[in-house]
Structure formats: C-alpha cells, structure tokens
Amino acid sequence: MKAAVYDHPGPPDVLHYKEVPDPKVGPGDVLIAIDAISIEGGDLINRRSTPPSSSSWIVGYAASGRVVAVGVDVADRKIGDRVTAFDMQGSHAELWAVPATRTWLLPSGVDAASAAALPISFGTAHHCLFARGGLLRHETVLIQGAAGGVGLAAVQLAAQAGATVIAISSGEMRLEKISSLGADHVIDRSSQDLVEAVQDITKGNGVDLVIDPVGATLPSSLAVLSPESRLVFVGNAGGGELSVDLWPAMQSNQTLHGVFMGPFFERPRIRSTVDALLVALESREIEVRIERAFPLSEARAAHDFAERAKPLGRVIMEP
C-alpha cells in the first residue's frame, strides 16, 4: 500500500509518500480501505516533535472508509461496513488496521470526509463541555480557538444546550461563520483585548466555563473565569509550554480539568456519544466544516496548509 511516512520529526517536508507493507490484522482488528483522512492537531504536533519508534512511521489519528478484512475475534463488524475510526497512529495510508472497538458504523447519509473528522472534533467537544465542564443551560461558556475542529464543534453543541457562547478567533470571515453556527458573541483576538471584551459582555462577572484547545491561551482563559467556575484544557494546538500561575485560580476556588481523549474512545459512554453525534450529523443538526481536501500523495502540502493557513475546520486527505 501507499502511505505518508516520516523517519524523523520536523516540518512537513519530512513526510514521504511511498510504498510500505500492508498492515497486519490482529484478532480484534478490522482492516479499513481508507476513503478520507482527517488531519488532526495531534498529527501535526507528532510530526513536528515526536521521534518515531520505527522507520517509515505512519502518523495519523483519524480516518473513514470500508472494512475489507475482519479479525477472528470481531463479531460486530463485517466486510463492506462503512466506518469511521480513531487510533493513535497509522491513518495516513491507503489501508489501516485498527481495533474494532475504535470504529463506528456510519449512517447511510454521512459522507466519508465529515465522518473522518467527527469523532475527535465533536467527541472531544462533547466530553469537554458536558462530562468534564458540566455545562448547564443559561451558563456562559467561552471557547478558545473557535475556528478549529474542536472549537467549531463546541460552539454548536454549547449553543444547542442553551448556553450563552462567546467564541474567540480572528478574521471577519471566520467570525461570521462561527456566529452562524450559534455563537452569541465573537471576539477577534487579533484586534480586541480578550479580557476587556469578556468583562464588557458579562458585565464584569466573567464566564462559567472555558474550553481551551490552544494551550498558549491558558493565562487569558484563567483571567476571564468567574469565581468557582471551570476551565477545561484539551490539547496544545499552540505548541508551546503549558505554564501558568495557578495561585489566583486557587484563591478563586476555580476548577481546572485536563483532557486527553486518546484512552477514552473505547469507553462505552464515549462510543455511544459518537454514535449519537453521527446520527445528528446525518440529520444536519450539526455541521462538520471541511476547509480543503488534498490527495494523500500531497501530504506535505496538506500538512503545510493545515499549519500555515489557519483553516476554518478540518483539512482532509484522500488516497
């Protein structure tokens, strides 16, 4: 099969498109012929900074496609099933062997590109907002990095839950799209002071919950919280060190939750949540925003675009 691989971490040009051996299918695995690959923030971070454990390492967390082989212990998947999948490595390829417990069956009306991007973006946003953030109707939630996959998902889910949504991004086009997805207030971080803007919106009260997938924005996230409120930080899209002064948070009795979704996707509650989100996607209750699609053979260009262009939503590759 063909795959996008790297031998040492670095910029997008460390990726090479080459022939590699087909993956082996374990007893609990399914083999997926990939239709669409979603480039996730973790894929970019791993390629930039994580030394691979072997040569011709295939990066990638998320993809969708059709099952073409089934492990001997798998009873709930069959050849021909359309699925989307998550795993810690290997999606940037024509074929992908993953545990069946990390796959979800696709409703007939869900396209491959949207399906590839949904589990991580919407699954993560839902977990951060509700399981960790405890978001309630009429509370105010601030979403950092609202133009990213998790941010766009969080805006929609929070708005549908009846919260007041403050979204942070930059650029008029992005802010207009984010508003159309349910944000009550948008703040342009490139031209507005975030803390001052939030204080004005909330009449000095601060917000009840912040969802922060950026990392570098943690100081401002903490600064806009009201006393006894919550911050959920998930990922580190900014790529810097996660270093903040926690003394003010302690004095204000605020709660901080760190979320890393990797170990969670096989848990029954998360699996059921993603199943429900796929149904919501089919019925157009939610929208997965795809900015651009590239051939897998142009993985270098796709990674470069995902890093430099600051896309609104996800970048997809197709074998």
N, C-alpha and C positions, 0 to 999 in steps of 0.2 A: 504494500500500500504506500501511498504518498502521505507525507506529514511535514509540518513545520517544526523544526527541531533546533536546539542550541546546545553547545558544548561548554560555554562559559557565560556568566551573566554580563549584561551590558546593554547598549542601546538597541533599537530594533534591527540594526544590520547584523547582529549576532545570529539572527534566525536564518535557517537554510531550509529550502523546500527540496526534499529528497525522498528516495525510496528507502523504506525501512521494513523490517519484518512485521507481518500481521500480528496483532496481539493474541495472547493465549487466553482461552475462555475457561475460567475456573468453574467448579461445581455450582457455585451460587451466582454466577455471572450471566449477563446477556451480552452478545456482540451486536453493536449498532452500526449500520451503514449510515454515516452522518449526512444529513441534508443541510443543517445550519449550525454554525458555531457562534456563540455569544462571547465577545471579548470582555472579560470582567476585569475590574480594577486589580484584583489579586493576581491575574495573569500578567499584567504589566509590571507589578511590583516584583513578582517572582523572576520574570525575565531580566529585570534590571539588576536585581540584588541577590538572588538565591543561587549558589553554585549547585549544578545538577548532580544527582547521585550516580549518574552513569552518562556515557557519551550518547549523542543523538537523543537528548532528552525532549520529550514531547510535553509542552506546557499546556494548561487549559483546564478550566473547571466545568464548563457548561456547553452542552450541545443537544440537538434533537435529531431524530432520524427513524429508521425502521429496523426492527430486530431481525437479524439474519442467522443467528445461532443462539441456542439456549443451553445453559449448564444443566447437568444431570439432576441437580437438587432444586431446580426452579420449577414451580408448579403454576405460577400466576402470570407468566408471560409466554408468548408463543411467537414463532416466526411470522413476520408480517405485521406485528403490532407497531403502531406509531407511538413513540415515546419521547419524552424529554428526560435529561439525566444530569446529575451532578456527581462529580468525583474530584479528588484533589489533584489530578494530573491526567493528561492524555487526550484532551478534546480536540486539539489542533491537528486532526488527522482525518483520513477517509473512513477508518474503522476505529471503534472504541469499545473495549471490553470493560464493563462496569458491573458492580453488584446490582442484582435485580432490585434490591431494596432501595437503591438510589435512583430509581426510574419512576416516571409517572406516565400512565396511559393518557393519550391526547384525545379530547373530544373531536368529533369529525370536523367541526368548523374552525379549528385553531390551526393557523399556518405554522410552518417549521421555524421561521425566524422568531416570531413572537414567543413560541413555545420554548426555544432555546434560552431566551433572556428572562423568562418569567420566574423560575424557581428561586434564583438568587436575588433578583431585584425585589419582587413582591413578597417572596417568602421571608426575606430579611426584614423588609419594611414592616410587615405584619407582626413579626416577632418583636421587633424593637418598640413598636407603638403600643402593643397590647399586652403581650406576655411579660415584657420587661418594663415598659414605660407605664403600663396601667392607665392608658389614656381613657378619659371619660368624656361623655357628651358635654359640650359647652366649655370644656377646658381650652386653654390656648397652647398650641404647640408650635415651636419654631424648628424649621428644617433647614439645616446647612446643606450646601452642595445640592440644591434642589433641582438642578439640571441633569444630574447623573441618574443612573438607573434606579438606585435605591431611593434617591430624593424624589424623583417623579412618582414612583410608586407610593411613597409615604404621603405625598401631597394628596393623591387621590383617596387613599384609604382613610386618612385622617378627616378629610372633608366629608366623606360618606358616613363617618362615625359621628358627625355633628360637632366636631371641634372647630375652633377658630384657628386658621392655618396662616402662619407667617413663613414665607419662603424666601430663601437667600440665594441669589445667583447674580449674574451680570449680563448686560446686553439687552436691548429693548425687545428683540425677537424672542429671546429665551423667556424673559419675564412675561411677555404676552401669552406665550404658550402655557407657562406654568399657571398663570391666572385662569386660563380657560379650563384647566384640569381641576380647579377647585380652590386655589389659594385665595384667601380673603385679602391678604396684604403681601406685596412683594417688595423686597429691598435690594437695590443694586449695590452690591458690596464694592464696586469699583468707584462709585461716586457718592455714597452715603456712609455716614458713621453708623455702624450697626447698633451699638448700644444706645445711642441717642434716638435712632429711629424706633427701636423697640420700646424705649421708655415713652416716646410720644404715642405710639399705637396703644400701649397698655395703660396709659395714664399713670406711669410711674410704678405700676405693680409688678412688672416682669412677667415671665411666662411660666406655665405649669410644667412643661416638658420640652426638652430639646433633643432632637435626633441629629447626631453628628457623625457622618461617614467620612469626614475630611481629615480629622486629626489635628492639623495645624491650626484649626479654628477653635480648639478647646478653650483657650482663655476667653474668647468673646462669648462662647456658649455658656460658660460658667457665669460671666458677667451679667447676662440677661435673665438668669433664673430668679424667680421669686423665692422667698424663704420656704423651706420644707418642700421644695419642688424636686424634679428628677432630670437627670441627664443620662442619655444612652449614647455611648460612643461605640461605633462599629466600623472597623477598617481604618485605613490610614491612607486615603487617596492622595493626600498632600505629600506623602513620602518622607516627612521629617520625623524628628524625635517627639514622642508623646510626653512632654514635660510641662507640668502646670503646678501652680501654688494651690494646694488643697486646703490651706488654713481658712480662707473665707468660706469655703463650702461647708467645712465642719462647723464653723460658727453659726451658719445659717441653717443647719440641720438639713442640708440637701443630700440627696441620694444619687450616687453615680453607679451606673451599670455598664460594664464592658461586655460586648457581644462578639463572639467569633462563631459563625454559623457552621463551620466545617463539620463538627461532630454531631450536629443536631438534625441533619436532614433525614436520617434513618429513624428518628423517633416518631412514633405513631401520630402524635399531635401535630408535628410539623408536616408529615406526609399528608395528613388529612387536610391541613390548611392549604397546601399547594394544590391538592385535588380540587378544592372548592374555588381557589383562585383561577384555575384553568377553566372551570365552568363559567365563572364570572367573565373571563376573557372571551369565551365563545359567545356569550350573550351581550357583549360590548358594554358591560358595566364598568370595566376598567380598560385602559389602553396601554399597551407596551409600545413605547416610542423607539423606532429604529431610525437612526440618523443616516447610515450608509452601509452598503454591502460590498465586500471585496471577494475575489476568488481566493481560496486558500493558498494558491501559488504566489499570491501577493501579500503574504503575511507580514513582511517587513513594512510595506506601505500601510497596511491596516493597523498595525501596532503604532506606527508613527502618527497616523491620523488620530487614533484614539487618545494619544498622549498630547499632541500639539494643538489639535483643532478644538478641544474642549467641547465635544459633541453634545447635543441635546438628546440624551438617551443612549442607546447601545449601538455599537459597531458590530456588524455581523460578517462572518466569512462563510463561503460556500465551496465545498470541494468540487 
